Amino acid sequence: MSSIYRSRSAPPTSPSKRDIRVAAKASELGALILFSTALDRTVTFYRAIGVPLEPETHDDGTLHYACELGATHFAVFPAHAGCAQPYGSGGCSFPGFVVESVVAALDAARSLGATVRQEPEEYPWGLRAVTEDPDGRPVEIFQRHR
């Protein structure tokens, strides 16, 4: 059993399907937006693992970095204060990226001083590792089986 449940008497339960009213089913993730108090280091980290972030501004003029990953718009904005929520806690985000080489991406993250949470390990969907970005957010990198 996962350590996240060890301190609880029972795992959380989901509401029954009849309790949920769905207006329309979501078909894909359209955007994933992160906020960072270490914007330059965070952008450097994501670029190092293969995420092609480019500078961008919109009507409000806030400089941020973004790219399209398949059908998903991924962006990193500056944050005024705070840090990422600890792994496994409420509010924690855990993005995962498909990369060409887990080993190369993990080496690049290590070269920037990133913490490695999990060394590369084989899973049914491919080779997977977990590191942390400069805000302490866990980041999964995986390489699909070919």
N, C-alpha and C positions, 0 to 999 in steps of 0.2 A: 504494500500500500504506500502511496506517495506520502512524503513527509508533510506535505501541505494539509493532509487530513488527520495526521496523528494527534494534533491538539484538539480536535473536535470529536464529539461523541459519534457523529455519523456524517457521511458525505452530504453535501447540499443536494437538494432535490430540485428538479425542474418543474415549472408549472405544467399542468396537463395541456395537451394541444387544444382542448376545447375552451381553455381559459384565455387563449390568445386569439385576437382578431387580426387577421392579416389582410391589409388592403391590396397589396401586390407583393409578389415574391421577389426578393433580391436575386439577381442573376449573376452578378460579379462584383468585385470590389472596385469601386471607381476611383478612390483616392485614399492614400495613407499619408497623413500629415504629422510630422514630429516637430516638437519645439525644443530648442537647445540653448543653454546658457553658455555653451562653449562652441559657438557656431562654426568658427574656422576649423577647429580640431575635429568637430563632428563631420563636416563636409569632407575634410581630408580623409577621415576614416572610411566613410561610405564610398568615396571615389577609389580608395585603395583596395576595397574588396570587390570592386567592379561596377558600382552604381554610377552611371554617367551624369551626375548632377551638374547643372549649368545655372548661372545667376539669372534671376527673374524678378520682375516687379510687376505690380498691377496698379489699379487706380489709387490705392492708398499709398503707394510708393515704397512699401516695405521691401527691402532687399531680402530675398530668400533664395534657396537653391532647389531646383526641381528637375524632374525628368519623367518620361513615360516608360513604364516597365510593363510591356504587354498592354493590357487595357487599363492598367492602374497608374494614376498620377501619383508620384511619390515626391514629397517636398519636405524640406527642413527650414523652419522659420526661427528667428531669434526669440529667445524667451527672456523675460525680465528678471526672473528669480526662480529658485527651486531646482529640483533635480528629478530624475526619473524615479518612479516608485520601485521599491525593492522587488526582485524577482518573486513571482507567485503571489504578490499582494494585490488587493483591489486597486485598479487604476493602472496596473503595470501593462505596458504594451510589449510585444515580443515579435517584431517583424522577422520574416524569413525570406532569404533571397536564394534563388537558383543561380549558381555560378558555374563557369566552365571547369574550374579546378578548386576544390575545397582546400587542398594543400597550399596552392599559391595564394588564395584569398586569406587563409589563416596566417601564412607567413607574412603577408603584407600588414595584417592587423597587428601581429606581434612586433613587427618592426616599428610600429607607432606606439608601442607600449601598452597595447590593449590586453586586458585580462582575458584569458581563455577559460571558459566555464566547462567546456567538454571538448576533449581531443576528438579528431575524426573517428567516427564509428559507423559501421555498416548498418543500414536499416532496410526494410523491404522496398522503400522508394529510392534509396541511394545512399551515398556517403554523406554524413552530416557531422557538423561541428557547431559549437555555440561559443561566441565571444561576447564582449561588451563594447558598446560605443563609448565615447568620452563622457556621456552623461550617466553612464552606469546601466543603460538599457541593454538587456540581453538581445543578441542578434544571432539568429540561426543562419548558417550558410550551408547549402547542400548541393550536391552534384547528382543529378538523376542518372540512373542506370541507362546505358545506351542500348 
